[in-house]
Amino acid sequence: MRSAIRFLLIILALSPLGLFAQEDAVSAGLEGDVLFNEETVLPITLQYSIKELRRNTNDSIYIPSVMKFQVADGSVKELDIELRVRGNYRLKNCYYPPLKIKIKKSNYKGTLFDTHKRLKLVTPCLTERDKNDNVIKEYIAYKIYELVSPFYFKSRLVDLEFNEVRGNNKIKAHTMKAFLIEDDKHVAKRYKGKIYKRRVHPMQQNALASVRHAMFQYLIGNTDFSQYDMHNVKVMFHEKEFLPIPYDFDMAGLVNCSYAVVSQIGKEKLPLSSVTQRLYRGFERNPALFEQLRKEYLSFQPQIMGILSETKDQFQHENEYNTARDYIIDFFKVLSDEKKFQKQILNKARTE
């Protein structure tokens, strides 16, 4: 239903970029992606030593492991996988290091994970009260971008049982919320594009996609990104256009993690006192384009609030859900008020 609404709105906006996305979605066979096209929460079990993972893995070195996962009929399957650490800030500051999963074709073929050679697993950072709710809020950010943009990372919510191997082969069991994210190469393959490795200034990226992306980052209150430096943004070359695809939203005001800090540009901290303050970080464009995206986002308000409602039961603490809902409502208050939209978005658009 969501994809049909998205398609209709993009047609009404006369966006050829959106039309190309829909054509490629069909030709690339997106409907066959069993792992991500199913939206039920996936139960999985992992067992490894955090100490070994930190000590013995890096960008190219993995350790062997086994993932257990539950399929539709309730039975549990096992899959040989490899794990490594990933990321920078979370890796240094978190109890649970963020993970990259690698699966051999001979192992994933014919399983729920078919075609997925690599995946990211987003887990909580710390063993704190709100750890699971923080994961849900970041997952919501991914689902919102999936709604508003034709180009996005697919994600799936997970109930993770993590058996931590400690000294003398002792096991400490952890249960938590987590979610899987598809690999960037898998994204590019879906759209018959290519992940671009060189810097591309945002003003050289597709104008519609660039403003849509910047407005999304404003929606979730995120300043921890850079389209130019490709910090928490992948740039895909598709149909002779450069397109931004964002990821990693744990520093966003919507999530408001305990460890989140205000972003810095170079050595200067942005003029914000808290990560929950919003600051538009997009560049100046044709005002008509801003108005088009403003109307587009307002038209998505019922569906975005629906994403919140659909995940309400996953929250452990009702106040966390209410705070997230109110935070998103505040975004729409800005968009629906001409003066606020002018002051907080148009007047804040960057020139350099």
C-alpha positions in Angstrom: 0.0 0.0 0.0 2.8 2.4 0.9 4.7 1.8 -2.3 1.5 2.4 -4.3 1.0 5.7 -2.5 4.6 6.7 -3.1 4.4 5.9 -6.8 1.2 8.0 -7.2 2.6 11.0 -5.5 5.8 10.9 -7.5 3.8 10.8 -10.7 1.8 13.8 -9.6 5.0 15.6 -8.9 6.2 14.8 -12.4 9.4 13.4 -11.2 11.2 11.4 -13.9 13.7 10.2 -11.2 10.8 8.5 -9.4 9.5 6.9 -12.5 13.0 5.4 -13.3 13.1 4.0 -9.7 9.8 2.2 -10.1 10.8 0.7 -13.5 14.1 -0.5 -12.1 12.3 -1.9 -9.0 10.3 -4.2 -11.2 13.1 -5.2 -13.6 15.5 -5.9 -10.7 12.9 -8.3 -9.1 12.6 -6.6 -5.7 9.5 -8.6 -4.9 11.7 -11.7 -4.7 13.8 -10.4 -1.7 12.3 -12.7 1.0 14.4 -11.3 3.8 13.3 -7.7 3.5 10.0 -7.9 1.8 8.6 -9.6 4.9 8.0 -7.1 7.7 7.4 -9.4 10.7 10.0 -9.3 13.4 12.7 -12.0 12.7 14.0 -14.0 15.7 17.7 -14.8 15.4 20.4 -16.1 17.8 24.1 -15.3 17.7 26.9 -16.5 19.9 30.4 -15.0 20.0 33.0 -13.4 22.3 32.9 -9.6 22.2 36.5 -9.6 23.4 37.6 -11.8 20.5 35.5 -9.9 18.0 37.2 -6.6 19.0 40.7 -8.1 19.1 40.7 -10.3 16.0 38.5 -8.6 13.4 38.8 -5.5 11.2 37.6 -4.3 7.8 38.9 -7.4 6.0 39.2 -10.1 8.8 36.1 -12.0 10.0 35.6 -14.7 12.6 33.4 -17.8 12.0 30.0 -18.1 13.7 26.6 -19.6 13.3 23.3 -17.8 13.1 20.1 -19.4 14.1 16.9 -18.0 12.7 13.2 -18.8 12.8 11.3 -19.3 9.6 7.6 -18.8 8.9 6.5 -22.3 10.0 8.2 -21.7 13.4 11.1 -24.1 12.8 14.7 -22.9 13.5 17.3 -23.0 10.9 21.1 -22.6 11.2 23.4 -20.7 8.8 27.2 -20.6 8.8 28.3 -17.0 8.8 31.3 -14.8 9.5 31.3 -11.7 11.7 33.5 -8.6 12.1 33.3 -5.2 13.8 32.4 -2.1 11.9 31.9 1.6 12.4 34.0 4.1 14.4 32.1 6.0 17.1 29.9 3.1 18.2 32.9 0.7 18.1 34.8 2.9 20.6 32.0 3.8 22.9 29.6 0.9 22.9 29.4 -2.3 25.0 27.9 -4.1 22.0 30.1 -3.5 18.9 28.2 -2.9 15.7 28.5 -5.9 13.4 29.0 -6.8 9.7 27.8 -10.2 8.6 29.2 -12.1 5.7 27.6 -15.2 4.2 29.0 -17.4 1.4 26.8 -18.0 -1.6 26.9 -21.8 -1.0 25.4 -21.2 2.5 22.8 -18.5 1.7 21.5 -20.0 -1.5 17.9 -21.2 -1.1 17.5 -19.7 2.4 15.8 -16.7 3.8 19.1 -14.8 3.2 19.4 -15.6 -0.5 21.3 -13.0 -2.5 22.6 -11.3 0.7 26.4 -11.8 0.8 26.8 -9.0 3.4 24.5 -7.4 5.9 24.8 -4.9 8.7 23.3 -5.7 12.1 22.4 -2.7 14.2 22.2 -3.5 17.9 21.9 -1.4 21.1 25.0 0.5 22.1 24.9 0.2 25.9 23.3 -2.0 28.5 20.9 0.8 29.6 17.2 1.2 30.3 16.3 2.6 26.9 18.6 0.4 24.7 15.8 -1.3 22.9 13.7 1.8 22.4 16.7 3.5 20.9 17.0 0.7 18.3 13.3 1.0 17.5 13.5 4.8 16.9 16.5 4.4 14.6 14.6 1.6 12.7 11.7 4.0 12.4 14.0 6.5 10.7 15.0 3.9 8.1 11.3 3.1 7.4 10.4 6.8 7.0 13.1 7.2 4.4 11.9 4.1 2.7 8.5 5.8 2.4 9.6 9.2 1.2 12.4 8.3 -1.2 12.5 5.9 -4.2 16.1 5.0 -3.2 16.9 3.6 0.2 18.4 0.9 2.3 16.0 -1.9 3.2 15.8 -2.9 6.9 14.2 -5.6 9.0 13.5 -5.6 12.7 15.0 -8.5 14.7 14.5 -10.1 18.1 18.1 -10.9 18.9 19.2 -13.5 21.5 22.9 -12.9 21.9 24.9 -15.5 23.9 28.1 -13.7 24.9 31.0 -16.1 25.3 33.1 -15.0 28.3 36.2 -16.4 30.1 36.3 -20.2 30.8 33.6 -20.7 28.1 30.9 -19.1 30.3 27.9 -17.8 28.5 26.0 -14.6 29.4 22.6 -14.4 27.6 21.4 -11.0 26.3 18.0 -10.4 24.6 17.5 -7.2 22.7 16.0 -5.5 19.7 18.1 -5.1 16.6 17.7 -4.7 12.9 19.3 -5.9 9.7 20.3 -3.5 6.9 21.2 -4.6 3.3 24.6 -4.0 2.0 25.3 -0.9 -0.3 26.3 -3.2 -3.2 23.0 -5.0 -2.9 21.2 -1.6 -3.0 23.1 -0.6 -6.2 22.2 -4.0 -7.8 18.5 -3.5 -7.0 18.5 -0.2 -8.9 21.1 -1.2 -11.6 23.3 1.6 -10.3 26.7 1.8 -8.8 28.0 3.1 -5.5 30.3 6.0 -6.2 33.5 6.1 -4.3 34.7 9.7 -5.1 33.4 12.9 -3.6 30.5 14.5 -5.3 29.4 18.0 -4.1 25.7 18.0 -3.1 25.1 20.7 -5.8 26.2 18.2 -8.4 23.8 15.6 -7.1 20.2 15.3 -8.4 18.4 18.4 -7.1 15.2 16.7 -6.1 16.9 13.8 -4.4 19.3 16.1 -2.6 16.6 18.4 -1.1 14.4 15.4 -0.2 17.4 13.9 1.6 18.2 17.1 3.5 14.6 17.6 4.5 14.5 14.0 5.8 17.6 14.6 7.9 15.9 17.7 9.3 12.8 15.6 10.0 14.7 13.2 12.2 16.9 16.0 13.7 20.2 14.6 12.3 23.3 16.6 11.6 25.8 13.7 11.8 26.2 13.4 8.0 27.9 14.9 5.0 26.8 14.3 1.4 30.2 15.7 0.2 32.4 13.6 2.5 30.1 10.7 2.2 29.8 10.5 6.0 26.8 8.3 6.8 25.7 8.8 3.2 26.3 6.6 0.2 26.2 8.2 -3.2 24.8 6.1 -6.0 25.3 6.8 -9.7 22.0 5.9 -11.4 20.6 6.9 -14.8 23.4 9.5 -15.2 22.5 11.1 -11.8 24.2 11.1 -8.4 21.8 10.2 -5.6 22.3 10.3 -1.8 21.2 7.4 0.3 21.6 8.0 4.1 22.2 5.5 6.9 23.3 5.5 10.6 20.9 7.7 12.5 21.7 7.0 16.1 22.9 10.6 16.6 19.6 12.0 15.5 17.3 13.9 17.8 14.5 11.5 17.0 16.6 8.7 18.6 18.3 10.9 21.3 20.7 8.2 22.6 22.4 8.9 25.9 25.8 8.9 24.1 24.8 11.2 21.3 26.8 14.5 20.9 26.3 17.6 18.8 28.1 17.2 15.4 31.3 19.1 14.5 32.2 20.6 11.1 36.0 20.4 11.1 36.9 21.6 14.6 33.8 23.7 15.1 30.7 22.4 16.9 27.4 23.3 15.2 25.4 26.0 17.0 23.2 23.6 18.8 22.9 22.9 22.6 21.4 19.5 22.1 21.0 16.8 19.5 17.2 17.3 19.7 17.5 20.7 18.2 16.9 20.7 14.5 19.2 22.5 12.0 18.7 22.3 8.2 22.0 21.4 6.5 20.9 21.3 2.9 22.0 23.7 0.2 20.2 26.5 -1.5 18.1 25.4 -4.5 15.3 26.7 -6.6 12.5 27.8 -4.1 10.0 26.0 -6.3 11.8 22.7 -5.5 11.6 23.4 -1.8 7.9 24.0 -2.1 7.4 20.8 -4.1 9.2 18.8 -1.4 7.3 20.6 1.4 4.0 19.5 -0.1 5.3 16.0 -0.7 6.3 15.6 2.9 3.0 17.0 4.2 1.2 14.5 2.0 3.1 11.7 3.6 2.2 12.8 7.2 -0.5 10.2 7.7 1.8 7.4 6.5 4.7 8.6 8.5 2.6 8.7 11.7 1.3 5.3 10.7 4.9 3.9 10.8 5.0 5.2 14.4 1.7 3.5 15.2 2.8 0.2 13.7 5.9 0.1 15.9 4.2 1.2 19.1 4.0 -2.3 20.5 7.7 -2.8 20.1 8.5 0.0 22.6 9.3 -1.0 26.1 8.5 2.4 27.6 5.5 4.4 26.5 7.1 7.8 27.2 9.8 7.0 24.6 7.2 6.3 22.0 5.3 9.5 22.9 8.5 11.6 22.8 9.3 10.2 19.3 5.8 10.8 18.1 5.8 14.4 19.4 9.2 15.0 17.8 7.9 14.1 14.4 4.7 16.1 14.8 6.9 19.2 15.5 8.5 18.7 12.1 5.1 18.9 10.4 4.3 22.0 12.4 7.3 23.7 10.8 6.2 22.5 7.3 2.6 23.6 7.7 3.5 27.1 8.9 4.7 29.5 6.1 6.8 31.7 8.4 8.4 28.8 10.3 9.2 27.0 7.0 10.9 30.2 5.7 12.8 30.9 8.9 13.9 27.3 9.8 14.5 25.8 6.4 14.7 28.2 3.5 16.7 30.8 5.4 19.1 28.1 6.8 19.9 26.6 3.4 23.7 26.6 3.0 25.6 28.5 0.3 28.9 26.7 0.9 
